[in-house]
C-alpha cells in the first residue's frame, strides 16, 4: 500500500515540478488569478503526503522479509514464531523513529494485518475439514496435537506483543480487543 502510494505521489510531485506546470503557475501568479492559492494549497498537500508516504514506506520496508516468511511461505507454520520477536522489535523501532507511522490507529492496522497472516498460515496448517478427516481416521491425537500447536503459536504472537508493549514504556495504549479480536476468535474456535 505505502509503496504504491509513495510511487503515485512522487510521480504527481514530479509532474507538478515540471517546467510546463511551473510556467503555468507563474502565469497565474502574474495575472493575479484566483486559482493561485487553491493550487498552492494542493501542491503543499501533495508535498506533505509525499513526505509521509516516503517515510512510511522506508520504515515499513524493514518488515518486508518477515512478512514474506509469515504470509507467503518461506517457513512452515510451526516455525513462524521465530519471527514474532524480530517483528515486534522492528515495530517498536518504527514507533520510536518514524515521523508518521507512530499513531495508535496505524499500529492497530499493522498488528491486525500480522494476525490475519498468522491465521491464514494456521488455516493452511490445519483446516476444519482436515481436523474432521483426522478424527474420522481415528487419528484424534494428531488432530488435537495440531490444534494445540496452532494455539501455542498464535499465543506466542500475543506474548511477543505484550513483551514489546512493556518495552514501549506503555506508549502503546491500545485495547487488546482492538488488536486481537480476530485472532482471539480464531483461538476460541481452535
WOMOCOR-V285466 format. One line per field, one symbol per residue. psi: psi as a letter, one per 30 degrees, with the letter a starting at -180 (. if undefined). A space follows every 10 residues. Layout:
psi->???
This chain:
psi->eeeeeeeeee eeeeefflee eeeeeeeeee ghkffeeeee eeeeeeeeee eeeeeeeeef fffeeeeeee efbellefff fffeeeeeee eeeeeeekff hhleeeeeee eeeeeeeeee eeeeejleee eeeeeeghhe eeeeeeeeee eeeeeeeeee eeefeefghg fiikkfeeeg eeeeeeeee.
